[in-house]
Amino acid sequence: MKSTLHTPALIALAVAAALAAGAAPQAAAANSSPAIAVQGDQANECQRSRRGADRRDRDSGRQAPVEERYPDATRESPKEGASARMGQRLNRLNNAMNDQDYAEALVQAQDILDQDRANDYDKAYASNMAGHASYNTDDVAGAKRYIAQAIEYDALDNNNHLQAILMLAQLHAQDEENDQALTLLDRYFTESGSKEANDLALRGQVLYQAERYEEAIPALREAIDAAEEPNSSWTQALMASYAETGREAEATALAEQIASSAPDDKRSQMNLASMYLQMDQVDKAVAVMERLRAAGQLTEDREYRNLMAMHLNNEGGEAKAIEVINEGLSKGVLEGNHQTYLALAQAYYFSDQPEPAIDAYRKAAPLADNGETFLNLARVLYGEGREAEAAEAARQAIAKGVRNEQDARRIIGN
């Protein structure tokens, strides 16, 4: 069963086809570099940095050194590079990608793939580029197909080969193809030796998405421990995994930690309230929700409705429920439907305020699917000595249908 916690969009990772610093084809121009997946806000910065470096390298007549991203890789990087005879074609492909002309990039990539004289590196490189071009034209199926083909050639240098595996895993994860994503991630970690927090977190998030919560917990814990500043979505997923596996105390402790570090973050506070409810600590949940209400952060019908229900289920909570309902109605956030007005009527009635209870029942009764609310209105009116009004309400109850007409007829008869 899925947790009621507000979990983030777990696999909303940036897999945009940004061009980042990488190994250029040996026979291509010095400013040509393979496309690799860049995560998050780094994409634009990487692209700007790469272009600046390219200009400096052209001016100095030398090629930029390539940073080895995977010093602990178990895969041996292939020695073969781009073939000299494909140099012009590879340059045209790079230029199209640099110009963000993805349609042209796909044409140039396919041209290389069709060449019998192209070696495996040329074809792997073209496939990888075509995958990124496809992604940028919203052809995710094409992106998967081309990047899988690039991996299959097994000819790219470690940086780009391993990043291709990671990006393909991300694409499968975004489509909730969790088994494929996890298989690729297992291969990625085996070949790369990566201990990067972002990589570890991706695996934990996919495990959570696959509802493999027991496995997600240590994976997410490892990612959080490896990061200087863990992403809040990782801790949210870890908290939800604790909750899903019945480890409410650990989930609550983590929720309190998250909420205290982000007092203005509504999602964190709502998750804390949810955890308190799951632990039957209703008073604490109410306190969190009331702080949000005081700060004007309750902006949805269900939020007011949940707080209303908490107060109504608390002994002596009718006065606060009335306050919450009236505030929600006045702000236009809480929908004025049968359920809302019935709750308001009952809160007034059980706090010995018959007149506003009658007003609320009059609003609720016409909105009901049957005559039960009209019958309740009749009973309250009769109890206040307003017999004629009670009889009319009882007749309306019978007209809409009630389980026990005798109660209504007794009021009419009197």
C-alpha positions in Angstrom: 0.0 0.0 0.0 1.4 3.4 -1.0 2.2 5.8 1.8 0.0 8.9 2.3 3.2 11.0 2.5 3.8 13.7 -0.1 6.7 12.1 -2.0 8.6 14.0 -4.7 8.5 13.3 -8.4 11.3 10.9 -7.8 12.8 10.4 -11.3 12.3 13.9 -12.5 16.0 14.0 -13.3 17.5 16.2 -15.9 18.6 14.1 -18.8 18.7 16.9 -21.3 21.1 16.4 -24.1 23.6 19.0 -23.1 27.1 18.8 -24.5 29.7 18.6 -21.8 33.4 18.2 -21.8 34.4 14.8 -23.2 36.8 13.0 -25.5 36.7 14.3 -29.0 36.9 11.9 -32.0 40.6 11.7 -32.9 40.1 12.7 -36.5 37.5 15.4 -35.8 38.0 19.1 -35.1 39.4 19.9 -31.7 36.1 21.5 -30.6 34.1 18.4 -31.2 33.0 16.5 -28.0 30.6 13.7 -27.4 27.2 14.2 -25.9 26.8 13.0 -22.4 23.9 13.2 -19.9 24.2 16.2 -17.6 22.1 16.2 -14.5 20.2 19.2 -12.9 21.2 22.8 -13.2 24.7 21.9 -14.3 23.6 21.4 -17.9 23.7 25.1 -19.1 26.8 25.8 -17.1 28.6 22.8 -18.6 27.6 23.9 -22.1 28.9 27.4 -21.5 32.1 26.2 -19.9 32.7 23.7 -22.8 32.2 26.5 -25.4 34.6 28.8 -23.6 37.2 26.0 -23.3 36.8 25.2 -27.0 37.5 28.8 -28.0 40.6 28.9 -25.8 41.8 25.6 -27.3 41.3 26.7 -30.9 43.3 29.9 -30.1 46.1 27.9 -28.5 46.1 25.2 -31.2 45.8 22.3 -28.7 42.9 20.0 -27.6 41.5 20.4 -24.1 42.5 17.6 -21.7 39.7 15.3 -20.7 39.0 14.7 -17.1 38.6 11.0 -16.2 35.3 10.8 -14.4 35.7 7.2 -13.4 39.1 6.5 -11.9 37.8 3.3 -10.2 36.2 1.9 -13.3 36.5 -1.9 -13.8 35.8 -1.5 -17.5 38.9 -0.9 -19.6 38.4 2.0 -21.9 38.8 0.9 -25.6 41.9 2.1 -27.4 40.3 2.6 -30.8 39.1 6.1 -31.5 37.4 7.8 -34.4 38.5 6.8 -37.9 40.2 9.5 -40.0 37.9 8.8 -42.9 34.8 9.7 -40.8 36.3 13.0 -39.6 34.3 15.3 -41.8 31.1 13.4 -41.1 31.7 13.5 -37.4 32.4 17.2 -37.5 29.1 17.9 -39.4 27.3 15.9 -36.7 29.0 17.9 -33.9 28.2 21.2 -35.6 24.6 20.3 -35.9 24.4 19.4 -32.2 26.3 22.6 -31.3 23.7 24.6 -33.3 20.9 22.6 -31.7 19.7 21.5 -35.1 18.6 18.1 -33.9 16.8 17.1 -37.1 20.1 17.7 -39.0 22.0 15.9 -36.3 19.9 12.8 -36.8 20.5 12.9 -40.5 24.3 13.2 -40.0 24.3 10.5 -37.4 22.4 8.1 -39.6 24.8 8.9 -42.5 27.7 7.7 -40.3 25.8 4.6 -39.2 25.1 3.7 -42.8 28.9 3.8 -43.7 30.5 0.4 -44.1 33.9 2.0 -43.5 32.8 3.5 -40.1 34.4 1.7 -37.2 32.6 0.8 -34.0 33.7 4.0 -32.2 32.3 6.1 -35.1 29.0 4.2 -34.9 28.8 4.3 -31.1 29.5 8.0 -31.1 26.9 8.7 -33.8 24.3 6.5 -32.0 25.0 8.4 -28.7 24.6 11.7 -30.4 21.4 10.6 -32.2 20.0 9.5 -28.8 20.5 13.0 -27.4 19.1 14.6 -30.5 16.0 12.3 -30.3 15.5 13.2 -26.6 15.6 16.9 -27.5 12.9 16.4 -30.1 10.7 14.6 -27.5 11.3 11.2 -29.1 12.1 9.3 -25.9 11.6 5.9 -27.6 14.2 6.9 -30.2 16.5 8.2 -27.5 16.4 4.8 -25.8 16.9 2.9 -29.0 19.9 4.9 -30.1 21.6 5.1 -26.7 21.1 1.3 -26.2 22.8 0.9 -29.6 25.7 3.1 -28.5 26.2 0.9 -25.4 26.0 -2.3 -27.4 28.9 -1.2 -29.7 31.0 -1.0 -26.4 33.4 1.3 -28.2 33.2 4.7 -26.4 35.7 5.9 -23.8 34.7 5.2 -20.2 33.4 8.7 -19.6 30.8 8.5 -22.4 30.1 4.8 -22.4 29.2 4.9 -18.7 27.3 8.1 -18.9 25.3 6.5 -21.7 24.4 3.6 -19.4 23.4 6.1 -16.7 21.2 8.2 -19.1 19.5 5.1 -20.5 18.7 4.0 -16.9 17.2 7.5 -16.2 15.1 7.3 -19.3 13.7 3.9 -18.4 13.1 5.1 -14.8 11.2 8.2 -16.0 8.9 5.8 -17.9 8.6 3.7 -14.8 10.3 0.8 -16.5 11.9 0.0 -13.2 13.3 -3.5 -14.0 15.2 -2.2 -17.0 16.4 0.8 -15.1 17.7 -1.3 -12.2 19.5 -3.7 -14.5 21.3 -0.9 -16.2 22.2 0.7 -12.9 23.6 -2.6 -11.6 25.8 -2.7 -14.7 26.7 1.0 -14.3 27.9 0.6 -10.7 29.8 -2.6 -11.6 31.7 -1.1 -14.5 32.1 2.5 -13.1 32.9 1.9 -9.5 31.0 5.1 -8.9 30.3 6.3 -5.3 28.8 9.5 -6.4 25.8 10.5 -4.2 23.6 11.4 -7.2 24.2 8.0 -8.8 23.5 6.2 -5.5 20.3 8.2 -5.0 19.0 7.4 -8.4 19.2 3.7 -7.6 17.4 4.3 -4.3 14.7 6.3 -5.9 14.1 3.7 -8.6 13.8 1.0 -5.9 11.3 3.2 -4.1 9.4 3.7 -7.3 9.4 0.0 -7.8 7.9 -0.4 -4.3 11.0 -2.4 -3.2 11.1 -0.4 0.0 13.4 -2.6 2.1 16.1 -2.3 -0.6 15.5 1.4 -1.1 16.3 2.2 2.5 20.0 1.3 2.5 20.5 2.6 -1.0 19.0 6.0 0.0 20.9 6.0 3.3 24.1 5.4 1.4 23.4 8.3 -1.0 22.5 10.7 1.9 25.7 9.8 3.8 27.8 10.3 0.7 26.5 13.8 0.0 27.7 17.0 1.6 24.2 18.5 1.2 21.7 15.7 0.4 18.8 16.6 -1.9 15.6 16.9 0.0 13.8 14.5 -2.3 16.2 11.7 -1.2 15.3 12.2 2.5 11.6 12.4 1.6 11.9 9.0 -0.3 13.8 7.5 2.6 11.1 8.7 5.1 8.4 7.3 2.9 10.2 4.0 2.6 10.4 3.8 6.4 6.7 4.4 6.6 5.9 1.8 4.0 7.9 -0.9 5.9 6.2 -0.2 9.2 9.1 1.7 10.7 7.0 4.6 11.8 9.3 5.7 14.6 12.3 6.1 12.2 10.0 7.8 9.6 8.7 10.2 12.2 12.2 11.0 13.5 13.3 11.7 10.0 10.2 13.8 9.2 10.9 15.9 12.3 14.5 16.4 11.2 13.4 17.5 7.7 10.7 19.8 9.0 12.9 21.5 11.5 15.5 22.2 8.9 12.9 23.6 6.5 10.3 25.3 8.6 8.9 27.2 5.6 8.6 24.2 3.3 5.0 23.2 3.1 5.6 19.7 1.8 8.0 18.9 4.7 5.5 20.1 7.3 2.6 18.2 5.7 4.7 15.1 5.7 5.4 15.6 9.4 1.7 16.0 10.1 1.0 12.8 8.2 3.6 10.9 10.1 2.1 12.1 13.4 -1.3 10.9 12.3 0.1 7.5 11.4 1.6 7.4 14.9 -1.8 8.4 16.5 -0.2 11.6 17.7 -3.2 13.7 16.6 -2.5 16.7 18.8 1.0 17.1 17.2 -0.5 16.7 13.7 -3.1 19.4 14.5 -0.4 21.7 15.8 1.6 21.4 12.6 -1.5 22.0 10.4 -2.5 25.0 12.5 0.9 26.6 12.1 0.5 26.2 8.3 -3.0 27.7 8.5 -1.7 30.7 10.5 1.0 31.2 7.9 -1.5 31.2 5.1 -0.1 28.0 3.6 -3.3 26.0 3.4 -4.3 26.6 -0.1 -6.2 23.5 -1.2 -9.7 22.2 -0.3 -8.3 18.8 0.9 -6.0 20.6 3.3 -8.8 22.5 5.0 -10.9 19.4 4.9 -8.3 17.3 6.6 -7.7 19.9 9.4 -11.5 20.2 9.8 -11.7 16.4 10.3 -8.9 16.4 12.8 -10.6 18.9 15.0 -14.0 17.2 14.7 -12.4 13.9 15.7 -10.8 15.6 18.7 -12.9 15.9 21.9 -13.9 19.5 22.3 -12.6 20.4 18.9 -15.9 21.7 17.5 -15.0 25.4 18.0 -11.7 25.1 16.1 -13.5 23.1 13.4 -16.1 25.9 13.0 -13.2 28.4 12.7 -11.4 26.3 10.0 -14.6 25.7 8.0 -15.7 29.3 8.0 -12.2 30.5 7.1 -11.9 28.0 4.2 -15.3 29.1 2.9 -14.6 32.8 3.2 -11.3 32.3 1.3 -13.0 30.3 -1.4 -10.6 27.4 -0.8 -13.0 25.1 0.9 -15.8 24.0 -1.4 -19.3 24.8 -0.1 -20.8 21.3 -0.7 -23.0 19.0 1.3 -20.2 17.5 3.3 -18.8 20.9 4.3 -22.1 22.4 5.4 -23.1 19.2 7.2 -19.8 19.2 9.1 -20.4 22.8 10.0 -24.0 22.1 11.1 -22.9 19.3 13.4 -20.0 21.3 14.9 -22.5 24.1 15.8 -25.1 21.6 17.1 -22.6 19.7 19.3 -21.3 23.0 20.7 -24.8 24.1 21.7 -25.3 26.7 19.0 -28.6 25.7 17.5 -29.3 28.8 15.4 -26.1 28.6 13.3 -26.6 24.9 13.2 -30.0 25.3 11.6 -28.6 27.8 9.0 -25.9 25.3 8.1 -28.4 22.4 7.9 -30.5 24.6 5.5 -27.5 24.9 3.2 -26.5 21.3 3.4 -29.9 19.6 3.0 -30.7 20.7 -0.7 -27.2 19.5 -1.7 -27.7 16.0 -0.3 -28.5 12.9 -2.4 -31.3 11.9 -0.1 -33.5 13.4 2.6 -31.5 12.4 5.7 -30.1 15.9 6.2 -33.6 17.4 5.8 -34.7 15.0 8.5 -31.9 16.1 10.8 -32.9 19.7 10.2 -36.4 18.8 11.1 -35.3 17.3 14.4 -33.3 20.3 15.4 -36.1 22.7 14.5 -38.6 20.5 16.4 -36.2 20.6 19.4 -36.2 24.4 19.3 -40.0 24.5 19.3 -40.2 25.6 15.7 -42.8 23.0 14.9 -44.2 24.4 11.6 -40.7 24.7 10.1 -39.9 21.2 11.4 -42.9 19.7 9.7 -42.0 21.4 6.4 -38.4 20.1 6.6 -39.8 16.6 7.4 -42.0 16.7 4.3 -39.0 17.6 2.2 -37.1 14.7 3.8 -39.8 12.3 2.7 -39.8 13.7 -0.8 -36.1 13.2 -1.2 -36.2 9.8 0.5 -35.2 8.6 4.0 -34.5 5.3 5.5 -37.2 5.6 8.2 -40.2 7.7 7.2 -41.9 7.1 10.5 -39.5 9.6 12.2 -40.4 12.2 9.7 -44.2 11.5 9.9 -44.1 11.8 13.7 -42.7 15.3 13.3 -45.3 16.2 10.8 -48.1 14.7 13.0 -47.1 16.8 15.9 
